[in-house]
Amino acid sequence: MANNKQAFALGLAQKAGKLVSGDFAVKAALKAGTVQLLVVAQDTAPNSKKELCYLAAQAGVPVLELLTRWELGSAIGKGQRAAAAITDSNFASMLQGK
């Protein structure tokens, strides 16, 4: 996996219940204002990426583009995922390298 440290942080966030994944769940969390960081897979379809980035911008949420859909899903113990939303500021900082 290309970014082992980031994949590890995503897995920890998932286990801690501080990560939301899946198209509808991520969009709902963005609209609800609970997201601290949006992680979008590098190989996400352009239209999906555009919509997710728009919702993140509306909510004032930073976007981090990393891993592939397969790698993102594997990091959190699920199938392929186009995006994941981090709902905890500490995990968001960890992923952003702060």
Buried (B, 14 or more C-beta within 10 A) or exposed (E): BEBEEBBEBBBBBBEEEBBBBBEEBBBBBBEEEBBBBBBBBEBBEEEBBEBBBEBBEEBEBBBBBBBBBBBBBBBBEEEEBBBBBBBBEBBBBBBBEE
